[in-house]
């Protein structure tokens, strides 16, 4: 009779053993145990689902029994057509809604499909960092190794020589998030062109996460690499309805890519999720085709919150340095006194100040010594968080 392990944990797969729960999720769990915390941590704007979206989904649930059932595997036909039209109107990109667009379980679903379809054990994925923490875990879950290419610390721009030197015979992907979570940086169009040229010459796919493309400050929306000559075949464009339309819980995003690539991504979606949640797809359709003034209202509010967060950080310059964000709703704040890891600092702030932040080390080596601060919350909550942070800093002792 075969020997049985003494502990169930000995039977877990190595792919799970090599990843960790995101610090973005760990910190709220610690805060819930501590109680009474206010947050600068979670990357979720405070806005509720737009009322016209709620009404549209409610009507659909009452009038159309199919809303509670599976959709087609790549998503609702009407939604894919609306996405195709939007990509053409907003970015000049032509994607066939029938073969080159797939609705996914948020942008996370599109990312997971891309990694599982394009990399395998022994492959490498270049991540300019600080980088969205879930990229790191998804790359490792797919069996590949993340290769970090540090961003320029003075402006969080792309270090092109660093990316070039990171390319090896095992490189299969470069991942860009533009505007960036977690830095709030926006890569210059010339930087995107240069990275696209590197990728095309080396035969490397680009994943372009454009979740925050609608939210920049004092500058135009960033260039999509898919718009460059010859790059559509080498780019997987990923986007989400979560942040732009305040639909985080509805779980709707999409991937756009050439038909041969999308065929492979579709296999992964079929094997893991079947389709994105149908009610969430109806919410996305109502958001994309309905009045866009809600987006303007939310972005206007976030611009005010950015100014508030920067003003409050300027008052803490003895303790924190930062690069003003050019996009998204995040700031990577550098802890000037040093003396502890960013994780230790974040835990102390929860326990001693009642403020939730996200430790920068979870976003890659260059994030060490930083905290990611989100200014997505209501202004009253932001002010309360910064007041607590200021009191703690003034009383700080290592």
C-alpha positions as a Python dict, from the first residue, in 0.01 Angstrom:
ca = {
    (1, 'X'): (0, 0, 0),
    (2, 'X'): (137, 341, -99),
    (3, 'X'): (256, 566, 183),
    (4, 'X'): (24, 859, 250),
    (5, 'X'): (164, 1199, 344),
    (6, 'X'): (102, 1299, 703),
    (7, 'X'): (-24, 1645, 609),
    (8, 'X'): (-258, 1751, 327),
    (9, 'X'): (-28, 2047, 252),
    (10, 'X'): (229, 1802, 119),
    (11, 'X'): (-5, 1735, -171),
    (12, 'X'): (-36, 2094, -297),
    (13, 'X'): (94, 2175, -643),
    (14, 'X'): (425, 2358, -677),
    (15, 'X'): (255, 2619, -899),
    (16, 'X'): (52, 2731, -596),
    (17, 'X'): (340, 2700, -353),
    (18, 'X'): (546, 2951, -556),
    (19, 'X'): (287, 3233, -534),
    (20, 'X'): (158, 3441, -245),
    (21, 'X'): (-159, 3629, -159),
    (22, 'X'): (-128, 3985, -282),
    (23, 'X'): (-37, 4243, -17),
    (24, 'X'): (-323, 4448, -162),
    (25, 'X'): (-551, 4181, -13),
    (26, 'X'): (-340, 4109, 297),
    (27, 'X'): (-348, 4465, 430),
    (28, 'X'): (-732, 4497, 444),
    (29, 'X'): (-744, 4160, 622),
    (30, 'X'): (-501, 4288, 885),
    (31, 'X'): (-697, 4613, 906),
    (32, 'X'): (-1024, 4426, 962),
    (33, 'X'): (-866, 4248, 1258),
    (34, 'X'): (-728, 4575, 1396),
    (35, 'X'): (-1058, 4761, 1347),
    (36, 'X'): (-1124, 5132, 1301),
    (37, 'X'): (-892, 5184, 1005),
    (38, 'X'): (-928, 5423, 713),
    (39, 'X'): (-781, 5331, 378),
    (40, 'X'): (-527, 5467, 134),
    (41, 'X'): (-477, 5113, 12),
    (42, 'X'): (-747, 4954, -194),
    (43, 'X'): (-748, 5033, -565),
    (44, 'X'): (-1123, 5082, -585),
    (45, 'X'): (-1276, 5426, -644),
    (46, 'X'): (-1554, 5516, -405),
    (47, 'X'): (-1820, 5562, -675),
    (48, 'X'): (-2122, 5335, -697),
    (49, 'X'): (-2244, 5164, -1012),
    (50, 'X'): (-2404, 5434, -1234),
    (51, 'X'): (-2784, 5436, -1190),
    (52, 'X'): (-2857, 5392, -1561),
    (53, 'X'): (-2647, 5075, -1560),
    (54, 'X'): (-2835, 4938, -1260),
    (55, 'X'): (-3167, 5012, -1429),
    (56, 'X'): (-3058, 4849, -1756),
    (57, 'X'): (-2944, 4529, -1583),
    (58, 'X'): (-3256, 4519, -1366),
    (59, 'X'): (-3481, 4545, -1673),
    (60, 'X'): (-3282, 4279, -1851),
    (61, 'X'): (-3303, 4040, -1555),
    (62, 'X'): (-3682, 4084, -1543),
    (63, 'X'): (-3751, 4076, -1916),
    (64, 'X'): (-3489, 3839, -2056),
    (65, 'X'): (-3439, 3490, -1905),
    (66, 'X'): (-3111, 3450, -2095),
    (67, 'X'): (-2942, 3707, -1867),
    (68, 'X'): (-2920, 3442, -1597),
    (69, 'X'): (-2761, 3189, -1831),
    (70, 'X'): (-2426, 3142, -2003),
    (71, 'X'): (-2348, 3377, -2288),
    (72, 'X'): (-2148, 3271, -2590),
    (73, 'X'): (-1798, 3175, -2480),
    (74, 'X'): (-1634, 3495, -2617),
    (75, 'X'): (-1914, 3711, -2479),
    (76, 'X'): (-2236, 3880, -2586),
    (77, 'X'): (-2233, 3965, -2955),
    (78, 'X'): (-2370, 4314, -2890),
    (79, 'X'): (-2101, 4386, -2633),
    (80, 'X'): (-1818, 4268, -2855),
    (81, 'X'): (-1950, 4489, -3134),
    (82, 'X'): (-1967, 4785, -2896),
    (83, 'X'): (-1610, 4721, -2782),
    (84, 'X'): (-1493, 4700, -3143),
    (85, 'X'): (-1662, 5030, -3226),
    (86, 'X'): (-1517, 5195, -2917),
    (87, 'X'): (-1164, 5082, -3001),
    (88, 'X'): (-1197, 5223, -3350),
    (89, 'X'): (-1343, 5555, -3234),
    (90, 'X'): (-1108, 5609, -2940),
    (91, 'X'): (-782, 5461, -3069),
    (92, 'X'): (-821, 5398, -3441),
    (93, 'X'): (-787, 5022, -3386),
    (94, 'X'): (-970, 4775, -3608),
    (95, 'X'): (-1066, 4448, -3437),
    (96, 'X'): (-1318, 4199, -3573),
    (97, 'X'): (-1579, 4155, -3298),
    (98, 'X'): (-1642, 3795, -3402),
    (99, 'X'): (-1283, 3666, -3398),
    (100, 'X'): (-1056, 3923, -3231),
    (101, 'X'): (-1238, 4033, -2914),
    (102, 'X'): (-1326, 3830, -2606),
    (103, 'X'): (-1515, 3945, -2299),
    (104, 'X'): (-1342, 3818, -1986),
    (105, 'X'): (-1384, 3794, -1609),
    (106, 'X'): (-1240, 4140, -1558),
    (107, 'X'): (-897, 4236, -1685),
    (108, 'X'): (-760, 3970, -1448),
    (109, 'X'): (-928, 3699, -1653),
    (110, 'X'): (-775, 3834, -1974),
    (111, 'X'): (-432, 3851, -1813),
    (112, 'X'): (-452, 3496, -1679),
    (113, 'X'): (-561, 3365, -2019),
    (114, 'X'): (-272, 3544, -2187),
    (115, 'X'): (-7, 3406, -1955),
    (116, 'X'): (-146, 3053, -1963),
    (117, 'X'): (-170, 3058, -2342),
    (118, 'X'): (168, 3213, -2419),
    (119, 'X'): (421, 3096, -2158),
    (120, 'X'): (527, 2770, -2004),
    (121, 'X'): (785, 2625, -1767),
    (122, 'X'): (1125, 2780, -1825),
    (123, 'X'): (1000, 3087, -2012),
    (124, 'X'): (1062, 3443, -1898),
    (125, 'X'): (835, 3748, -1884),
    (126, 'X'): (980, 4099, -1860),
    (127, 'X'): (802, 4320, -1608),
    (128, 'X'): (903, 4687, -1588),
    (129, 'X'): (875, 4755, -1216),
    (130, 'X'): (734, 4861, -974),
    (131, 'X'): (457, 4660, -1139),
    (132, 'X'): (104, 4546, -1060),
    (133, 'X'): (162, 4266, -810),
    (134, 'X'): (-79, 4018, -968),
    (135, 'X'): (131, 4008, -1286),
    (136, 'X'): (412, 3856, -1082),
    (137, 'X'): (190, 3587, -932),
    (138, 'X'): (12, 3504, -1258),
    (139, 'X'): (342, 3467, -1443),
    (140, 'X'): (465, 3224, -1178),
    (141, 'X'): (133, 3040, -1172),
    (142, 'X'): (177, 2982, -1546),
    (143, 'X'): (520, 2829, -1477),
    (144, 'X'): (734, 3113, -1611),
    (145, 'X'): (980, 3341, -1434),
    (146, 'X'): (931, 3718, -1394),
    (147, 'X'): (1234, 3922, -1501),
    (148, 'X'): (1228, 4268, -1348),
    (149, 'X'): (1337, 4576, -1545),
    (150, 'X'): (1342, 4874, -1304),
    (151, 'X'): (1168, 5194, -1406),
    (152, 'X'): (1342, 5531, -1379),
    (153, 'X'): (1301, 5634, -1017),
    (154, 'X'): (1285, 6008, -1093),
    (155, 'X'): (968, 5986, -1306),
    (156, 'X'): (868, 5616, -1322),
    (157, 'X'): (938, 5612, -1695),
    (158, 'X'): (1059, 5312, -1894),
    (159, 'X'): (1432, 5236, -1888),
    (160, 'X'): (1472, 5118, -2246),
    (161, 'X'): (1828, 4995, -2202),
    (162, 'X'): (1720, 4801, -1896),
    (163, 'X'): (1441, 4632, -2092),
    (164, 'X'): (1674, 4557, -2381),
    (165, 'X'): (1932, 4399, -2152),
    (166, 'X'): (1662, 4188, -1985),
    (167, 'X'): (1570, 4015, -2314),
    (168, 'X'): (1704, 3661, -2341),
    (169, 'X'): (1638, 3360, -2564),
    (170, 'X'): (1376, 3253, -2307),
    (171, 'X'): (1180, 3579, -2315),
    (172, 'X'): (825, 3533, -2439),
    (173, 'X'): (642, 3843, -2315),
    (174, 'X'): (683, 4204, -2208),
    (175, 'X'): (398, 4344, -1997),
    (176, 'X'): (311, 4714, -1989),
    (177, 'X'): (49, 4880, -1769),
    (178, 'X'): (-6, 5231, -1902),
    (179, 'X'): (-106, 5443, -1709),
    (180, 'X'): (60, 5245, -1437),
    (181, 'X'): (-72, 5070, -1133),
    (182, 'X'): (109, 5112, -890),
    (183, 'X'): (319, 5419, -979),
    (184, 'X'): (66, 5651, -1144),
    (185, 'X'): (322, 5703, -1420),
    (186, 'X'): (236, 5737, -1789),
    (187, 'X'): (490, 5612, -2040),
    (188, 'X'): (582, 5852, -2317),
    (189, 'X'): (471, 5762, -2670),
    (190, 'X'): (835, 5743, -2784),
    (191, 'X'): (903, 5491, -2507),
    (192, 'X'): (611, 5277, -2625),
    (193, 'X'): (740, 5292, -2983),
    (194, 'X'): (1086, 5185, -2871),
    (195, 'X'): (961, 4892, -2663),
    (196, 'X'): (734, 4781, -2948),
    (197, 'X'): (1031, 4785, -3184),
    (198, 'X'): (1235, 4575, -2943),
    (199, 'X'): (951, 4326, -2909),
    (200, 'X'): (887, 4297, -3282),
    (201, 'X'): (1255, 4251, -3365),
    (202, 'X'): (1292, 3978, -3101),
    (203, 'X'): (960, 3807, -3180),
    (204, 'X'): (821, 3878, -2832),
    (205, 'X'): (456, 3942, -2752),
    (206, 'X'): (348, 4258, -2572),
    (207, 'X'): (64, 4260, -2321),
    (208, 'X'): (-72, 4614, -2301),
    (209, 'X'): (-291, 4661, -1995),
    (210, 'X'): (-487, 4978, -2071),
    (211, 'X'): (-728, 4968, -1778),
    (212, 'X'): (-651, 5328, -1678),
    (213, 'X'): (-625, 5477, -2029),
    (214, 'X'): (-917, 5712, -1959),
    (215, 'X'): (-750, 5879, -1661),
    (216, 'X'): (-453, 6108, -1720),
    (217, 'X'): (-371, 6447, -1573),
    (218, 'X'): (-273, 6733, -1801),
    (219, 'X'): (-171, 6509, -2089),
    (220, 'X'): (-342, 6309, -2365),
    (221, 'X'): (-430, 5942, -2337),
    (222, 'X'): (-125, 5719, -2389),
    (223, 'X'): (-39, 5548, -2714),
    (224, 'X'): (-148, 5186, -2752),
    (225, 'X'): (129, 4970, -2901),
    (226, 'X'): (-141, 4789, -3102),
    (227, 'X'): (-178, 5109, -3307),
    (228, 'X'): (181, 5091, -3433),
    (229, 'X'): (264, 4941, -3776),
    (230, 'X'): (301, 4565, -3760),
    (231, 'X'): (221, 4543, -3387),
    (232, 'X'): (-138, 4421, -3388),
    (233, 'X'): (-16, 4064, -3441),
    (234, 'X'): (229, 4099, -3150),
    (235, 'X'): (6, 4278, -2899),
    (236, 'X'): (-264, 4159, -2663),
    (237, 'X'): (-466, 4465, -2562),
    (238, 'X'): (-640, 4424, -2227),
    (239, 'X'): (-892, 4656, -2070),
    (240, 'X'): (-1154, 4660, -1798),
    (241, 'X'): (-1489, 4819, -1724),
    (242, 'X'): (-1417, 4803, -1351),
    (243, 'X'): (-1251, 5136, -1282),
    (244, 'X'): (-1375, 5358, -1565),
    (245, 'X'): (-1741, 5274, -1503),
    (246, 'X'): (-1729, 5177, -1132),
    (247, 'X'): (-1814, 4813, -1208),
    (248, 'X'): (-1550, 4634, -1003),
    (249, 'X'): (-1790, 4375, -863),
    (250, 'X'): (-1955, 4300, -1196),
    (251, 'X'): (-1637, 4135, -1327),
    (252, 'X'): (-1626, 4245, -1690),
    (253, 'X'): (-1316, 4314, -1898),
    (254, 'X'): (-1190, 4219, -2239),
    (255, 'X'): (-896, 4114, -2453),
    (256, 'X'): (-839, 4221, -2812),
    (257, 'X'): (-583, 4042, -3029),
    (258, 'X'): (-534, 3893, -3373),
    (259, 'X'): (-755, 3593, -3450),
    (260, 'X'): (-481, 3325, -3411),
    (261, 'X'): (-392, 3458, -3066),
    (262, 'X'): (-754, 3496, -2961),
    (263, 'X'): (-825, 3137, -3061),
    (264, 'X'): (-570, 3019, -2804),
    (265, 'X'): (-696, 3257, -2534),
    (266, 'X'): (-1048, 3130, -2599),
    (267, 'X'): (-941, 2776, -2517),
    (268, 'X'): (-823, 2889, -2175),
    (269, 'X'): (-1142, 3083, -2106),
    (270, 'X'): (-1351, 2782, -2207),
    (271, 'X'): (-1152, 2555, -1974),
    (272, 'X'): (-1152, 2790, -1674),
    (273, 'X'): (-1456, 3019, -1678),
    (274, 'X'): (-1673, 2921, -1978),
    (275, 'X'): (-1770, 3288, -2014),
    (276, 'X'): (-1774, 3613, -1821),
    (277, 'X'): (-2080, 3657, -1594),
    (278, 'X'): (-2374, 3743, -1820),
    (279, 'X'): (-2526, 4008, -1588),
    (280, 'X'): (-2186, 4175, -1574),
    (281, 'X'): (-2171, 4177, -1954),
    (282, 'X'): (-2508, 4352, -1966),
    (283, 'X'): (-2376, 4606, -1716),
    (284, 'X'): (-2070, 4663, -1937),
    (285, 'X'): (-2288, 4704, -2245),
    (286, 'X'): (-2508, 4961, -2073),
    (287, 'X'): (-2201, 5148, -1949),
    (288, 'X'): (-2022, 5151, -2283),
    (289, 'X'): (-2323, 5249, -2493),
    (290, 'X'): (-2497, 5476, -2240),
    (291, 'X'): (-2430, 5837, -2135),
    (292, 'X'): (-2063, 5906, -2072),
    (293, 'X'): (-2113, 6206, -1845),
    (294, 'X'): (-2071, 5972, -1547),
    (295, 'X'): (-1711, 5909, -1656),
    (296, 'X'): (-1647, 6282, -1676),
    (297, 'X'): (-1794, 6330, -1327),
    (298, 'X'): (-1579, 6054, -1179),
    (299, 'X'): (-1258, 6170, -1348),
    (300, 'X'): (-1324, 6528, -1236),
    (301, 'X'): (-1362, 6406, -878),
    (302, 'X'): (-1042, 6201, -904),
    (303, 'X'): (-850, 6503, -1030),
    (304, 'X'): (-958, 6693, -718),
    (305, 'X'): (-856, 6398, -502),
    (306, 'X'): (-516, 6385, -673),
    (307, 'X'): (-459, 6750, -588),
    (308, 'X'): (-564, 6684, -230),
    (309, 'X'): (-334, 6382, -192),
    (310, 'X'): (-37, 6568, -339),
    (311, 'X'): (-102, 6870, -116),
    (312, 'X'): (-117, 6649, 194),
    (313, 'X'): (202, 6465, 93),
    (314, 'X'): (378, 6798, 38),
    (315, 'X'): (304, 6865, 404),
    (316, 'X'): (478, 6537, 492),
    (317, 'X'): (793, 6595, 285),
    (318, 'X'): (1015, 6535, 590),
    (319, 'X'): (897, 6175, 585),
    (320, 'X'): (779, 6103, 229),
    (321, 'X'): (905, 6177, -120),
    (322, 'X'): (697, 6108, -429),
    (323, 'X'): (656, 6160, -803),
    (324, 'X'): (324, 6337, -879),
    (325, 'X'): (106, 6087, -1067),
    (326, 'X'): (38, 6152, -1436),
    (327, 'X'): (-242, 5896, -1454),
    (328, 'X'): (-453, 5639, -1265),
    (329, 'X'): (-520, 5709, -895),
    (330, 'X'): (-207, 5586, -721),
    (331, 'X'): (106, 5739, -573),
    (332, 'X'): (424, 5552, -483),
    (333, 'X'): (545, 5738, -175),
    (334, 'X'): (906, 5682, -64),
    (335, 'X'): (966, 5653, 312),
    (336, 'X'): (1261, 5885, 369),
    (337, 'X'): (1370, 5787, 722),
    (338, 'X'): (1434, 5426, 615),
    (339, 'X'): (1517, 5172, 883),
    (340, 'X'): (1246, 4918, 804),
    (341, 'X'): (1096, 4734, 511),
    (342, 'X'): (789, 4870, 339),
    (343, 'X'): (594, 4571, 470),
    (344, 'X'): (697, 4649, 827),
    (345, 'X'): (601, 5013, 776),
    (346, 'X'): (260, 4924, 631),
    (347, 'X'): (184, 4690, 922),
    (348, 'X'): (288, 4953, 1176),
    (349, 'X'): (63, 5210, 1011),
    (350, 'X'): (-234, 4975, 1040),
    (351, 'X'): (-167, 4890, 1404),
    (352, 'X'): (-44, 5228, 1529),
    (353, 'X'): (-209, 5485, 1301),
    (354, 'X'): (-520, 5306, 1177),
    (355, 'X'): (-427, 5372, 812),
    (356, 'X'): (-422, 5109, 538),
    (357, 'X'): (-151, 5135, 271),
    (358, 'X'): (11, 4875, 44),
    (359, 'X'): (381, 4790, 90),
    (360, 'X'): (583, 4875, -217),
    (361, 'X'): (796, 4560, -205),
    (362, 'X'): (495, 4361, -327),
    (363, 'X'): (524, 4544, -661),
    (364, 'X'): (883, 4435, -729),
    (365, 'X'): (1232, 4510, -594),
    (366, 'X'): (1221, 4882, -679),
    (367, 'X'): (909, 4919, -466),
    (368, 'X'): (1102, 4844, -149),
    (369, 'X'): (1102, 5149, 77),
    (370, 'X'): (778, 5279, -77),
    (371, 'X'): (408, 5263, 1),
    (372, 'X'): (140, 5262, -264),
    (373, 'X'): (-126, 5515, -173),
    (374, 'X'): (-462, 5521, -348),
    (375, 'X'): (-659, 5844, -368),
    (376, 'X'): (-972, 5671, -493),
    (377, 'X'): (-1160, 5725, -165),
    (378, 'X'): (-1393, 6006, -70),
    (379, 'X'): (-1223, 6335, 16),
    (380, 'X'): (-1334, 6313, 380),
    (381, 'X'): (-1173, 5969, 410),
    (382, 'X'): (-855, 6089, 240),
    (383, 'X'): (-827, 6382, 479),
    (384, 'X'): (-887, 6159, 779),
    (385, 'X'): (-622, 5912, 660),
    (386, 'X'): (-362, 6184, 601),
    (387, 'X'): (-438, 6346, 938),
    (388, 'X'): (-373, 6014, 1109),
    (389, 'X'): (-62, 5963, 898),
    (390, 'X'): (68, 6309, 991),
    (391, 'X'): (13, 6251, 1364),
    (392, 'X'): (193, 5917, 1344),
    (393, 'X'): (486, 6063, 1152),
    (394, 'X'): (530, 6346, 1403),
    (395, 'X'): (540, 6092, 1686),
    (396, 'X'): (754, 5848, 1484),
    (397, 'X'): (1046, 5673, 1644),
    (398, 'X'): (1226, 5378, 1487),
}
